[in-house]
Amino acid sequence: SIDVTFMSAAEELGGRVIAALFTGAGEDGAAGLDALKKEGAFTFVQNPETAEAPFMPLAALKRNPDHYIGDLTEI
């Protein structure tokens, strides 16, 4: 689960992280990415409109709309 990885990074590294969440099904990663953002990490979310499966990016943006949003070529 990417949430476990992101939560661990938030706990251990705080704001010294750059993390990205791309296309995918379900909500995996949304809580962890939010935890990283709250610790000061720089976070990216793929634009749901360009994602093959937009559910993970949408879930992350529902939790916290303050992530940087971009297409794969921008990120």
C-alpha positions in Angstrom: 0.0 0.0 0.0 1.4 3.4 -0.9 -0.4 4.9 2.1 1.9 2.9 4.4 4.9 4.2 2.5 3.7 7.8 2.5 2.8 7.7 6.2 6.2 6.3 7.1 7.9 9.0 5.0 5.8 11.7 6.7 6.7 10.3 10.1 10.4 9.8 9.5 11.2 12.6 7.0 8.5 15.2 7.3 8.8 18.0 4.9 12.0 16.7 3.3 10.0 14.7 0.8 8.7 15.1 -2.8 5.9 12.8 -3.5 3.5 12.2 -6.4 0.3 10.3 -6.9 -0.6 9.2 -10.4 -3.4 7.3 -12.2 -5.0 4.4 -10.3 -8.1 2.8 -8.9 -9.4 3.3 -5.4 -8.2 5.7 -2.7 -4.8 4.2 -1.9 -2.3 7.0 -1.4 -4.8 9.8 -0.6 -4.4 9.7 3.2 -0.6 9.3 3.0 -0.2 12.1 0.6 -2.3 14.3 2.8 -0.1 13.4 5.8 3.0 14.3 3.8 1.5 17.6 2.8 0.6 18.5 6.4 4.3 17.8 7.3 5.4 20.3 4.6 6.3 17.9 1.8 6.0 19.0 -1.8 3.2 16.9 -3.3 2.0 16.3 -6.8 -1.2 14.8 -8.1 -1.8 13.9 -11.7 -4.6 15.9 -13.3 -7.6 13.6 -13.0 -8.7 14.7 -16.5 -5.6 13.2 -18.0 -5.4 10.1 -15.8 -6.3 6.7 -17.4 -8.0 5.8 -14.0 -8.7 9.1 -12.2 -9.9 7.6 -8.9 -6.6 8.0 -6.9 -5.9 11.6 -8.0 -9.5 12.5 -7.3 -9.4 10.9 -3.8 -6.2 12.8 -3.0 -7.7 16.1 -4.1 -10.9 15.5 -2.1 -8.8 15.1 1.0 -6.6 18.1 0.3 -7.0 20.3 -2.8 -3.6 22.0 -2.1 -1.5 19.5 -4.0 0.2 20.6 -7.1 -1.9 19.3 -10.0 -0.3 18.6 -13.4 -0.2 16.4 -16.4 2.5 13.7 -16.6 4.6 15.9 -18.8 4.4 18.8 -16.4 5.2 16.7 -13.3 
